[in-house]
Amino acid sequence: MLTPVTPRPRAGLRRVLEDLGPTLLDLVLGDVDAAGAGSASGPGPGAGSGSRDIGGVVIHDPYDEPVPPPRALVLGVAVHEPARIVELLDTLGAQGAAGLVVRAPVAVDEEVAAAVRRSGVALLGLARGASWAQIAAMLRSVIAEGDVGDPGPESLGGVSSGDLFALANAIGALLDAPVTIEDRSWRVLAFSGRQGEADSSRVETILGRQVPERYTRLLEERGVFQAMNRSDRPVYVAPVAEGDGGGFSLPRAALTVRAGDEVLGSIWAAVHGPLSAEREQALCDAAKLVALHLLRLRAGADVERRLRSDLVATALEGGPGAAEAVARLGLAEQPGAVLALAAAGRPDGDQSAARHARYVAERQRLTDAFAMHLTAVHPRSAAALVGDVVYGIVPVPADRADAEIRAVRVADDFLERVGERQELRVGVGPYARDCAGLPASRAGADRALRVLRASAGSRSVARIADVFVESLLLELTDVIAERGDPPSGPVARLMAYDAAHHTCLVPTLRAWLDAFGDVATASAAVHVHPNTFRYRLRRLAEVGGLDLADADARFAAMLQLRLWPHTRRVRTVPGGGS
């Protein structure tokens, strides 16, 4: 008879350790049931019971120390020395934090132990090889509600279908094996305890939160995925020797999770042999609850995204509903800056339906990643996709003089984490002291982003203050294009002469202006002899009626050459041809 598991605390520190330890997290010192009952939070309801929920996940920033929410779990990135751990524990104890996570192995001495007792903050160690971004994402998955509406009676041994990590543990208990639940892209959504009993390939999968490509390739070559797609029963996967493209030493029992004909993900158990008929049926029954959870999770995510997009858009546009939108986002009385994120180029307007769907999915994944990054920086940040731009609102303390510089650093850190898979640009708006200033900050971020997307330079992040002149030139170009104004004066006469006589007077003028009148530099730029270049200068002054000694005339010519699209640089070849 299979014994059902009982429900565990929903999102307390003990629950976190049960779900993520010891594969990722390990308790170094402290009482997980009493953690967070320090001086700032007081004992409070549920103290000492282990049932008090984690209040949030915060990444510690030594250069900016916003007050974390009560019972926060703080990630101490780059905190190693015992003295620094002691100092941080005392600070977090006064703020009512539940725990501090530092990279293992953790250097523990008597002062660290005393600080843990004094502060009431549990000290945890993060396994080597696990990334901080990964643990932040997993922690948020564990403590999030992740459900829509009342879960109703659906449960597995008393565990709600809305709790994916609890479901993984329940399935693991039913099968007597460590289990992972994965999405359609083989990303790990949740896993059970006892992962230490599995093989090295399972540990690598959990640490990377993604099945390594060599394993998916191996399983595909062996026809495992095809067998899973054809069957509604678990598929037994025999072990593969480590030398065979990676391999794994324990067999697997794998089952596709479906909702009708739609594949939602899969369940994988590291077993010691084929499942009995009773356990096969238990796994099939469990897959129905996993499917229910994934459907609810997806529906809830869609609703949350739409609501958040509407609130962010309303807050950034200003108007009568802006104050309420800012309050619902939790950003009331939180000054900050707006960031605008988008791809370097613009989407092709003539996309096929499949390409458009991929584009939309990619934009949403980018939005989710950006939102996670901003929340790690500040728990009250907000991000949403509006049109084809991802907007982020990052609160910054009012007394910080370097608010915009900090926002630039946040954007740089995100692009560094994303890597070069996508060519992204981020515009940073001016500092907004309150919600009334958000529309102006959004406008500045949009203008900076437009300059970055229009330029071919290597710059990926810019404040509007950094590209103000370039932004003005783009806006003037818009005005000219809208009114249909043609070039005038000397530049117009030179353009007409070049078109009629196949000469290069406009490129000559541009090169001379770009070189600040240095004939040697300008002539080299257009590949002609300096004497030839001087002759062309005299000729263009005559034809265009341009006084090259007049500063206003030079500025007017330079401005026209930059503003009119059809006066862009003409590529010259040796000998002066264009």
N, C-alpha and C positions, 0 to 999 in steps of 0.2 A: 504494500500500500504506500503510495507516494504521499509524503507529508507536506501540506501547504505551508508557505512561510507566512509570518505575521508582519503587519505593517511596522515600519520603523519611523523615527522622528522625521518630519517632512524635510526640514532644511537646516537643522542645527549643525554644530561643529562635529558632533559624533557621527551624524549622518554623512557629512562630507568625507570624513576619514573612512567610513565603511564603504563608500562608493569609490573613492579614488586611491585609497591606500591598500597595501603598501607599494603598489606599482608606481604611483606618482608621488603620493604624500605619506609622510611618516611623522607621528607625534614624537617630538624630541623631549619636551618638558611641558608640564602644565596639566590642569584638570579640565578636560573638554566639557564636562557638565557644568562647571562653574565659570568658565571663561566668559569674559565680557561683563561680569558683574562688578566692574571696578568703580572708581570714585565718580566717574562722569555719568554712568548709567544707573548706578544704584542696583540693589538686588533685583527689583522688578518682578513681574509675574513670570513664573517658570524658572527662576534662577535655581540652579542646582539640579534641575531635572533633565537637562540636555535637550529640552523641547523648544527653547527660545531660538527663533529663526536668525540666520545670518542676515545682517542688514545690508550687505553689499560687498563688492569686491573692488579694492582700490589699490592702484600701483603707487608705491611711495616715491615721491620726487623730492630729493634733498634741496632743490632750488626753489620749490614752491610747496608749501605744506598746508593745503586746504583741510579744514576739519572734516574727517570722514564721517559717514553716517553711523549711528549707534550700532554696536556689535558688528563692525566691519571686519572683513578678513583682508589684511594688508599684505601685499606682495613686496617684500624687501629686495628689490632688484639691486644687485651690486653691493649688498650689505653683508659683510663677511667678518670684520674684526669684532671680537667680543665686546670691546668698549662701545662700538657703534650700535651693536645689538642691544646692550644694556640701556643706552640713551634712548633708542627708539622704543623699547618696551615700556619705559617709564612714561614717555609721551603718549603712547597708545593707550596705556592704562588709564591715564587721566581723561582720555577721550572716549573710553568705554568700548574699545575695540575687542573683538573676540579672539583674534589670533594673528600671529606674524609668521609669514612664510619666508624662509631664506634658503639659499642653495645648499644642498648637502654636499659633503659632510659638514655638520655644524660644530664649530668650536665652542664647547661648553666648559665653563669654569664656575667657581663658586659665585662670582659676581653675576653671571648670567642666570644661574639657578635662583639666586636671591631676587633678581629683577623679575623673573617669571612669577615667583610667589608674591612679591610686593605688588605687581601690576595686575595680576589676575588674567594676564594675556597668555594664551597657549602659544608655544613655540613649535613650529612645524618645519620639516625639511623637505625640499623639492628634489626629487631624484635627478641625478645627473643624466643629461641627454634629453630631458623634457624642456621645452621652450616656455618662457614666461607667457607668451601670447597663447600658447596651447592651454596652460593651466588656468589662465584667466577665462578662456572660453568654456572650459569644462566646468569650472566652478560656477559660472553663471548658468550653465545648463542645469546643474544640480539644484541650485537655489531658486531657479525661476519657477513660476507657477506652471507654464508650459501647457495650459489646458484652456478650453473654451467652455464656459457654462458648467452645469452640474454634471459630473462624470456619471451619475446614475449608478446602477447596480453592477456594471461591468467591472470585474476584478479577478485577480488570480491569487487564490489563497488569501484573500482579504486585502491584496495590494491594488490600489486604484490603477485603472488603465491610463491615467494621466501622468503617471510617474515612470519615466522610461528606465531610469537607473534601477528603481525598485523592481520593475518588471524583469530586467536583466538578471537581478539577483534571484527573483522567484523562479525564473526559467532555469537558472544554474542549479538551484536546489532540486527542482523536479528532475533534471537530467543528471545530477551529481557530476557536473562538469562546468568549467569556466566558460562563459558565454560572452559574445559581442553581438551588438545590434548595429547594422550598417545601412547606409542609404544606397541609392542606386549607383552612386559614384564610388562606392566602397570606402566612404568616410565613416569613421566610427562615431556613432551617435551616443552610445552608452555601452557599459560593460559591467559584468558582475564581479564579485570578489573571487578570491582563489586563483587569480591570474598567474601567481607564482608557480602553480602546478602545471601550467602550460609550457610550451617550448619557446625558444628564443624568437621565432618568427612572430608569435602572438605578442610577446613583450614589445618587439619593434613596431608592430602595428599600433599598439595602444600608445606608445610614446610619441609616434608620429601622427596619431589620430587619423591615419589613412593607411589602407593596405598598400605596401610597397609595390611599385609597378612590376618588379620581377616576379612577384607572387601572382599577381593578376594575370600576367602573361603566361606563366606556367600553368595556372588553372584553366585558362582559355585553351591552351594547346592540348591539354588533357581532356577537353570537352566537358569540364565540370559545369561551366556556366550554361552551356546548351542543355545539359541534363536537368539543371535546376529550372530552367525556363519551360521545359516540357512537362515537368512533374509537379504535382501538388503535394507530394510526400517528401520527407527529408532525403537528401542524397548523401551517401557515404563516400568520403574522399580518403583514399588510402594515403599513408605517409609517403613522402618523397625524400630521397637521400639528399643531404645537405649539398653535395657536389652537383646536383642536378638542377642548375639554374637557381639555387638558393635553397629550396626544399624546406620541409618541416617534419619534425620527428613524430608528432602525434597525429592520429587520424582526425578528420573533421566530420561532423554531421551538419549539413547546411540545408536551409529551407528558405525559399523565396517568400517574401511577404507581399501579398497582393490585396487589392481592393477591386473586386471584379476582374477585369482583364489588365488593369493597370499595375505595374510592378512598382512598389514603394521602397523596397529595400530587401534585407535578408538577415537571417539569424545564423550565427556560426558557433558551434560548440566544439571545444577541443576534448575529444573522447578517447577512451582506450580500446574501443571496439565498436562494432555495429550496435545501434540502439535496439532495445527490445520493442516489441509491438506496443506495449503500454507506454513506453517513453516516446516512441514516435508519435502516438496519438496526442500525448501531452504537449509535444512541441507544436503539432498542427493547431491545437486549441490555443496555445499561447500566441501563435502567429496572428490569430484573428484579433487578439487584444493589442498586439503591437501595431497592426494595421489601423485599428481604431485610433490609437494614440497618434500615429503619424498623420492620419487624416485631420484630426483635431489640431495637431500642432501646425499643420500647413494652413488650415482655415484660420486659426488664431493669428498666425504670422501675417496672412494676407490682410485681415481686418486691422491688425495693429499697424501694418505698414501704411495702409490707406489713411487711417486716422492720424498717424504721426505726420505723414506727408501734408495732410490738410492743415494740421496745427502749425507745422513749420512754415508752410507757404503763407498762412494768415499772419503769423508773427513777423515774417520778413517783408510782407507787403504793407504793413501798418494799417491804419484805419480803426474803425470802432471795435472790431473784434480782436485786435492784436493783443490787448492787455489780457483778455481771458485766455487766448491761445498760449501766451507766454506762461501764465499761471498754471495751465493744465500740463505744460511741458516741464513744470518744476523749475522754471528759470526766472520767476519773479524776484525782483531786487538782486538780480545776478548780472552785473555788467560783464561784457565780454566782446568777442569779435566773431564775425561771420567768415567762414571759409567756403569757397566755391571750387568743387573738384569735378573735372571732366577729362575725357580723352583728348589727346593733342589735336587730332583731326576731328572732323564732323562726320556723322553717319551718312552713308550713301542714301540719297533720297529714293533711288530706284532699287530697293532691296526686294529679294524674294521673301515669301512668307516665312520660310525656314530660317533665312539669314536674319530677318527681323526678330524672330522669336529668340534666336541665340543672342542677338544684340541686347534685347530686353532682359534676358536672364543674366547676362554678364553685368549689365548696369545694376541689377538688383543685388548680385553677389558683391559688387564693389561697394554698394551702399551699406550692406550688412557689415563688411569688413571695416569700412570707415567709421560706422557707428560704434563698433566694438572698440576700435582704437581710441576714439574720442572719449568713450565712457571710461576706459582705463586711465586716461589722463585726468578726467574730472567726472565723477559719477552723475552730475547733473547736465552733462552735455546732451545735445540733441542733433540728430542727423536724419535727413530724408531726401529721397529722389524727387526733384521737381523738374519736369521736362526731361532734358538729357543731362542735367547738372545735379550733382549731389551737394547739398548745402549742409554745413555743420555750424552749430552755434556753440562756442567754447567759452564758458565763464572764466573770467580772470579777475583776481582781487582788485578792488577799486584803487588801492594804494600802490599798485605796480606800475612803474613808469615805462616798463619794457613790455607792455601787454602785447603789442603787435609783433615784437620780436619773438615772444614766447609762442604766439600763434604760428609764426613761420617755422619755428623749431618743431612744433607739433606736426605740421604738414610735411616737413622734411623727414621726420621719423617715420611717418606713415609710408611715404614713397620708398624709403629705404627698406622697410619691411616687405612691401609688395614686390620690390625688385623690378627687373626690366621686362617682365612678361607683358606689361602694358605701358604704353607711353602716355603718362598722365600729367596734368597740369593743375596747379592749385593757386587760385587768387585769394589774397587775404585782404579783407576790408578793414577800414579804420575802426578804432576802439569805440564801442558804444557804451555809454555810461548807464543806460537804462533801456527798457524795451522800446521807448520812443526812438532811440538811435539805431535800432536794428535795420530798418529799411535803408538808411544811408550807408550802413556797413555792408549790407547785401549789394547795394549799387556799386560800391567801391570794389568789392570782391569780384563782381561780374565784369567790371571794366578791366581789372588786372588780369582776369582769366582770359578775356578776349584778346588782350595783347599777347599773352603767352601762346594762345592757340594760333594766332596769326603769324607769329614770328617763327623763324627757322632756327633760332638759337638753342643752346643747350640748357637754358634756364628753365626750371620746372616749377618753382615757387616764387611768387613776387607779391609784395604789398602794392596797393595802388600808389602809395607815395614813391615807390621805386620806378614805376612805369607811367607816371602822370603825363609826361609830354607825349609819349607814344600813344596813350589813350586819347589825348586831345586830337592828335593827328588822325586817328581812326574815326573819331566823331566828325571831324571836318570833312573827311572823305565821304562819310554817310550823307552829310548835308549837300555836298557837291553832286553826289550820285542822284539824290532825291530830286534836286532842282534841275539836273541836267546841264549844269554850267560847264562851258568849254574852257580850255586854257586861253589866256589872253596876254597881250603885250609881247615882249621879246621872246618868251618861250613859245608862244603860238606861232610867231613868224619863223622861228628856227625849225619848229616841227614841220611846218609847211614847206620850207626850203629843202629840208632833208628828204621829205617824201617826193618832191618834184625832181631833185637832182641826185638822189641816192648818195648823199653825203652823210657825215657823222658829226654834225655840229652840236646836237643835243647831248650825245654821249661825251663829247669833248668838254662841254660846259659842266656836266655833272662831275666828271673826273676832276676838273680844276677846282670846283667848289668843295668836293669831298677832301681834296688834298690841301685845303686852306691856301690855295694859290701857289703851291710848290710845284713848279713845272716839271722838275725831274721825277717826282713821285707820280704825278698825274699822267705824264707821258708813258711811264713804265706800266701803269695800270691799263692803258689802252693799246700798249704794244706799238708805239710809234716813236720816231726820233724826237728829241726835245725841240729841234728847230721846226720840224713839221708841226708839232703841237703848238708852238708859238704862232706859226702862220695861221692855224685853224682858230686860235683865240682871236687874232686880229680880224679874221674873216667873220666869226660869229658875232663880234661886237658891231661890225658894219651891217651885216644882214639883219640882226635882231634889233639894232639900235639900242644896244645894252652898254651902259657905262660900268665897266668892271671895277672902277675905283669908287663907285657909290655904294655904301654899305646897305642902304635901303633897297637898291636895285638888286644887289646880290641876294639879300634875304628873300625878296619876293620871288626871284628865280628859283632859289633852293626850295622854298615852300611849294611852289607849283610842281616842281619835279618830284616832290615826295607825295603830293596829294592826288595827282591824276594817274589812275592806273595805267593808261596807255603811254605814260612817259617812263615806265619802269626801265631798268637798266637794259641796254642793248649789248649783247655779247659780241666783243670784237675779236678779230683774229689778227695775227701778225701781218703787218703791211697796211693796217688801217681799215680793212673791210669790216662790215657789220652784218 
